[in-house]
Amino acid sequence: MSGLTFESFTNDVRSCLAHLYDYAFLQEHPLPRLLVPETKGDASRIQSFRERIISTIETLNVPQDTLPTKQSRLYGILSLRYVQQQPLHQTLIKLNLSERQYYRDHSQGVQVLSRLLWEQLNRTETPIDISIQSELERLNSQELGEPFVVELDTLLPRTLEAVESLREKHRVQITLDISPAISVVKLDPAVLRQALIWLLSQAIIQARPGTCLTLAISVYQNQYRIVVRHPRYEPDSSYHTLLRQETLQTFVQALDGQLREWTSADETGILLDIPLRENSLLLIEDNPDVIALFRRYLVAQPYQLFTAQQGDQAIQTARDLRPDLIILDVLLPKRDGWEVLLALKSQPETRHIPVLVCSVLDAAELASSLGADGFLKKPPSEEEFFRALSAYSPVALDR
């Protein structure tokens, strides 16, 4: 591992993918020895290496009952092109992709696969954690370049389609009651969709044939309020068992939400409240430990944290999201933080957004000369972080 960078590791992964079934190439390449050092003999090592690559690609596979997502496209490209050895034109047809979109997603797919293999390489002695929580953390760590801004008009039809077969089987109807004041929510779309699917599917299973369920979404007392409700039964229905389900609780915790039973004079159901964090902070950082540190600092604070790991992705995310504040690392892959800073401060969509440079480099004066609004020595203490954040926060922080 000495001297090995993630960029060179990614190049090695890309080369070995292109020669996944080329025994002579893999026999001479250093990557199989690096990933499966415990295997003796070239034949066994290469076979184990292929199995490691294929099994890691399979971790990106999404359930077949869900609609296509960015992750499923990346999986399709890696599986069809390298595992199944499909020609490019057949891959484009099967995935319904343009050649331009294919090459963009292909690059991201290789990056995601390399990140997963890199993490495996750095935790070879750590017990494998396979759980709903670990899968959510893996999903969040991939950062596929899409900011967490969810359009309900897009999300809800896809969500209802996922439970359509179950709804028909149990002869249940579903109606929507969406507040006209809310069309976009700032939440993780993958986790939110899974939480909604799980809520609806369990409510459908518990409902009596002929029941009409209502999925209601509104904003109440600075929270997103999601309710799945239906008319009361005699005897009264209860959601006590559903409230204790570990799967649902994991999704709720990932959203920082609270779940409880909901009742009115003539209806009953289950309610999910999720904090409404209207203030957004974009962290441009490729170190997962630093990202985790900032997430911990911002718990219970009125900010929604968004992340970007590369310069081009960060600039586009800043344009799309228009966050209230940006915290920018300098030592980034491809385009460094200085280039990103100059780009942010030269574009009309982003030049007004305060940018705090956060770096191990002692470069406060240089940062200021390039347009930064402030500087943080990395990693900042919690006190230093909140002192800097308070100077640019549009709201009072809970300290």
C-alpha positions in Angstrom: 0.0 0.0 0.0 3.0 2.3 0.5 2.8 5.1 -2.1 -0.4 3.8 -3.7 -2.9 6.6 -4.3 -6.6 6.2 -5.0 -6.2 7.6 -8.5 -3.5 5.0 -9.4 -5.6 2.3 -7.8 -8.6 3.4 -9.9 -6.5 3.2 -13.1 -5.5 -0.4 -12.1 -9.1 -1.3 -11.5 -10.0 0.1 -14.9 -7.3 -1.9 -16.7 -8.2 -5.1 -14.9 -11.9 -4.7 -15.7 -11.0 -4.5 -19.4 -9.0 -7.7 -19.1 -11.1 -9.5 -16.6 -11.0 -12.9 -18.4 -7.4 -12.4 -19.8 -5.4 -14.8 -17.7 -2.0 -13.7 -19.0 -2.7 -10.0 -18.3 -4.0 -10.7 -14.8 -1.0 -13.0 -14.1 1.4 -10.1 -14.6 -0.7 -7.3 -13.1 -0.1 -6.3 -9.4 -3.7 -5.7 -8.5 -4.8 -9.4 -8.0 -1.8 -9.8 -5.6 -2.9 -6.7 -3.8 -6.5 -7.6 -3.4 -6.2 -11.3 -2.7 -2.6 -11.7 -1.2 -3.6 -14.7 0.9 -4.3 -16.9 -2.2 -1.4 -19.2 -3.3 -0.8 -20.0 -7.0 -1.6 -17.8 -10.0 -4.7 -19.8 -11.1 -6.3 -19.7 -7.7 -5.4 -16.0 -7.2 -6.8 -14.9 -10.5 -10.0 -16.9 -9.9 -10.4 -15.4 -6.4 -9.7 -11.9 -7.9 -12.4 -12.3 -10.5 -14.8 -13.4 -7.8 -13.9 -10.4 -5.7 -14.5 -8.0 -8.6 -17.8 -9.7 -9.6 -19.2 -9.9 -6.0 -18.3 -6.2 -5.4 -20.1 -5.2 -8.6 -23.1 -7.2 -7.4 -23.4 -5.1 -4.3 -24.5 -2.3 -6.6 -27.5 -4.4 -7.8 -30.8 -3.0 -6.7 -34.0 -5.1 -6.1 -35.7 -6.0 -9.4 -39.0 -4.6 -8.1 -37.7 -1.1 -8.0 -37.5 1.4 -10.9 -34.2 2.2 -12.6 -31.9 4.5 -10.6 -28.5 6.0 -11.1 -27.1 3.1 -9.1 -28.8 0.5 -11.2 -27.4 2.1 -14.4 -23.9 1.9 -13.0 -24.5 -1.7 -12.1 -25.9 -2.5 -15.5 -22.9 -1.0 -17.3 -20.3 -2.8 -15.1 -22.2 -6.1 -15.3 -23.0 -6.1 -19.0 -19.6 -4.8 -20.2 -17.2 -6.6 -18.0 -18.9 -9.6 -16.2 -21.0 -10.6 -19.2 -18.6 -9.2 -21.8 -21.4 -7.6 -23.9 -20.3 -5.3 -26.8 -20.8 -1.6 -26.4 -23.7 -1.3 -28.9 -25.6 -4.1 -27.1 -25.0 -2.5 -23.7 -26.4 0.8 -25.0 -29.5 -0.9 -26.4 -30.2 -3.0 -23.2 -29.8 0.0 -20.9 -31.4 2.5 -23.3 -28.5 4.8 -23.0 -26.9 7.3 -25.4 -23.2 6.9 -26.1 -22.5 10.2 -24.3 -24.5 9.1 -21.2 -22.8 5.7 -21.3 -19.3 7.2 -21.1 -20.3 9.6 -18.3 -21.9 6.8 -16.2 -19.1 4.4 -17.1 -16.6 6.7 -15.5 -18.7 7.1 -12.4 -19.2 3.3 -12.2 -15.5 2.6 -12.3 -15.0 5.2 -9.6 -17.7 3.7 -7.3 -16.3 0.2 -7.8 -12.8 1.4 -7.1 -14.0 3.1 -3.9 -15.6 -0.1 -2.7 -12.5 -2.2 -3.4 -10.3 0.5 -1.8 -12.4 0.4 1.3 -12.1 -3.4 1.4 -8.4 -3.2 1.0 -8.1 -0.8 4.0 -10.3 -2.9 6.3 -9.1 -6.5 5.5 -9.0 -7.4 9.2 -12.3 -5.7 10.1 -15.3 -8.0 10.4 -17.8 -7.6 7.6 -20.9 -5.6 8.6 -23.9 -6.5 6.4 -27.0 -4.8 7.7 -29.6 -2.3 6.7 -27.6 0.4 8.4 -24.3 -0.5 6.7 -26.0 -0.7 3.3 -27.4 2.8 3.8 -24.0 4.1 4.9 -22.5 2.5 1.7 -25.2 4.1 -0.4 -24.6 7.5 1.1 -20.8 7.2 0.8 -20.9 6.7 -3.0 -21.9 10.4 -3.7 -23.0 9.9 -7.3 -23.2 13.6 -8.0 -26.9 14.2 -7.5 -27.8 16.7 -4.8 -30.4 15.7 -2.3 -33.2 17.8 -3.7 -36.3 15.7 -4.2 -39.2 16.7 -6.5 -42.3 15.0 -5.2 -43.9 15.0 -8.6 -41.1 12.7 -9.7 -40.6 10.6 -6.6 -44.2 9.7 -5.7 -45.3 8.0 -9.0 -42.1 5.9 -8.8 -42.9 5.0 -5.2 -46.5 4.1 -5.9 -45.4 2.0 -8.9 -43.2 -0.1 -6.6 -46.1 -1.1 -4.4 -48.7 -1.5 -7.3 -48.6 -5.3 -7.4 -48.9 -5.6 -3.7 -51.8 -3.1 -3.7 -53.7 -5.1 -6.3 -53.1 -8.4 -4.5 -54.6 -7.0 -1.3 -57.3 -5.1 -3.1 -56.4 -1.8 -1.5 -56.7 1.7 -3.0 -54.2 4.6 -2.5 -54.8 8.3 -2.8 -52.4 11.2 -2.5 -53.0 14.3 -0.4 -50.0 16.6 -1.0 -49.9 20.1 0.3 -49.8 22.6 -2.6 -47.2 24.6 -0.6 -44.6 21.8 -0.9 -43.2 20.4 -4.2 -39.5 19.9 -3.3 -37.9 18.4 -0.2 -34.2 18.5 0.8 -33.8 14.8 1.8 -31.8 11.8 0.7 -34.0 10.6 -2.2 -32.9 6.9 -1.9 -33.7 6.7 1.8 -36.9 8.7 1.6 -38.2 6.5 -1.2 -37.4 3.3 0.7 -39.1 4.7 3.8 -42.2 5.5 1.9 -42.2 2.1 0.1 -41.8 0.4 3.4 -44.6 2.4 5.1 -47.0 1.9 2.3 -46.2 -1.8 1.8 -46.7 -2.6 5.5 -49.9 -0.6 5.7 -51.2 -2.4 2.6 -50.5 -5.8 4.2 -52.3 -4.8 7.4 -55.2 -3.2 5.6 -58.6 -5.0 5.0 -59.6 -5.6 1.4 -61.4 -2.6 0.0 -59.6 -0.1 2.3 -58.6 3.3 0.8 -55.2 4.4 2.1 -54.2 8.0 1.9 -50.5 9.1 1.7 -50.4 12.7 2.9 -47.3 15.0 2.8 -47.3 18.5 4.3 -45.1 20.9 6.3 -46.1 21.3 10.0 -44.2 23.2 12.7 -40.9 23.2 10.8 -41.1 19.5 9.9 -42.0 17.4 6.9 -45.0 15.5 8.0 -45.8 12.2 6.2 -49.0 10.3 7.2 -50.3 7.0 5.8 -53.9 6.9 7.1 -57.2 5.1 6.5 -60.7 5.0 8.1 -61.0 3.4 11.5 -62.1 -0.2 11.7 -64.2 -1.9 14.3 -62.4 -3.2 16.4 -59.9 -0.4 16.1 -56.7 -1.1 14.1 -53.2 -0.7 15.6 -49.8 0.0 14.2 -47.9 -0.9 17.4 -46.1 -3.8 15.7 -45.1 -1.8 12.7 -43.7 1.0 14.9 -41.2 -1.5 16.4 -40.0 -3.0 13.1 -36.2 -2.7 12.9 -36.2 -2.1 9.1 -38.5 0.9 9.3 -36.8 2.3 12.3 -33.5 2.2 10.5 -34.9 4.2 7.6 -36.5 6.7 10.0 -33.2 7.2 11.9 -31.4 7.8 8.6 -33.8 10.6 8.0 -33.5 11.9 11.6 -37.2 11.4 11.8 -39.7 10.4 14.5 -42.4 7.8 14.0 -45.7 7.4 15.9 -49.2 6.2 15.6 -51.7 8.8 14.3 -55.4 9.0 15.0 -58.2 11.5 14.4 -62.0 11.3 15.0 -62.6 8.9 12.1 -59.2 7.9 10.8 -56.1 6.1 12.0 -52.6 5.5 10.6 -48.9 6.0 11.1 -47.1 9.4 11.1 -43.5 10.2 10.2 -42.1 13.7 11.1 -38.8 14.7 9.6 -37.0 17.9 10.6 -37.3 20.6 8.0 -33.8 22.0 7.6 -34.2 24.8 5.1 -30.6 26.0 5.4 -28.2 24.0 3.3 -24.4 23.5 3.7 -22.4 22.1 0.8 -19.2 20.3 2.0 -16.7 19.8 -0.8 -14.5 17.1 0.6 -13.3 13.6 -0.5 -12.2 12.3 2.9 -15.1 10.2 4.4 -13.7 10.7 8.0 -13.9 14.5 7.6 -17.4 14.2 6.2 -18.5 12.1 9.2 -17.0 14.7 11.5 -19.0 17.5 10.0 -22.2 15.4 10.0 -21.6 14.9 13.8 -21.1 18.6 14.3 -24.3 19.4 12.5 -26.6 17.0 14.4 -29.7 18.9 15.7 -28.5 22.1 13.8 -30.8 23.8 11.3 -28.7 22.8 8.3 -29.1 20.1 5.7 -25.6 18.8 4.8 -24.8 18.0 1.2 -21.5 16.7 0.0 -19.4 16.6 -3.2 -16.1 14.8 -3.6 -14.8 16.2 -6.9 -14.4 19.7 -8.3 -16.7 19.5 -11.4 -19.3 17.7 -9.3 -19.0 20.3 -6.6 -19.4 23.3 -9.0 -22.5 21.7 -10.6 -24.0 20.9 -7.2 -23.5 24.4 -6.0 -25.2 25.8 -9.1 -28.2 23.4 -8.7 -28.5 23.7 -5.0 -27.5 27.3 -4.2 -26.5 26.4 -0.7 -26.4 28.9 2.1 -22.8 28.1 2.8 -19.9 26.2 1.2 -17.0 24.6 3.0 -14.2 23.7 0.6 -11.2 21.4 0.9 -8.1 22.3 -1.2 -6.5 18.9 -1.9 -9.2 17.4 -4.2 -8.7 15.0 -7.1 -8.5 16.3 -10.6 -9.6 20.0 -10.0 -8.1 21.3 -6.7 -9.9 23.6 -4.3 -8.3 26.7 -5.6 -9.7 26.1 -9.1 -13.1 25.3 -7.6 -13.0 28.5 -5.5 -12.2 30.6 -8.6 -15.0 29.0 -10.5 -17.5 29.5 -7.7 -16.6 33.1 -7.3 -16.7 33.8 -11.1 -20.1 32.5 -11.8 -23.2 34.6 -11.2 -25.2 31.7 -9.8 -22.7 31.0 -7.0 -20.5 34.1 -6.5 -22.8 35.4 -3.6 -22.5 32.1 -1.6 -20.0 32.4 1.3 -17.1 29.9 1.0 -15.0 28.8 3.9 -11.7 27.1 2.8 -10.9 24.2 5.2 -7.4 22.7 4.6 -4.4 21.2 6.2 -2.4 23.8 4.3 -1.7 27.0 6.2 -3.0 29.2 3.4 -5.5 31.6 4.9 -4.0 34.6 3.1 -4.0 32.8 -0.3 -7.6 31.7 0.3 -8.6 35.3 1.0 -6.8 36.6 -2.1 -8.7 34.1 -4.3 -12.1 35.2 -2.9 -12.7 32.9 0.1 -14.8 34.4 2.8 -13.1 32.6 5.6 -10.6 29.9 6.5 -10.6 26.9 8.8 -7.5 24.8 9.7 -8.4 21.1 9.1 -9.7 19.4 11.0 -11.4 22.1 13.0 -12.5 21.6 16.5 -16.2 21.8 17.2 -15.7 25.3 18.8 -13.7 26.5 15.8 -16.3 25.2 13.4 -19.2 26.8 15.1 -17.4 30.1 15.5 -16.8 30.2 11.7 -20.3 28.9 10.9 -21.9 31.5 13.2 -20.3 34.3 11.2 -22.2 33.2 8.0 -25.3 31.4 9.5 -28.6 32.9 8.5 -30.2 31.4 11.6 -29.3 31.0 15.3 -27.3 27.9 16.0 -28.2 25.6 19.0 -25.1 25.9 21.1 
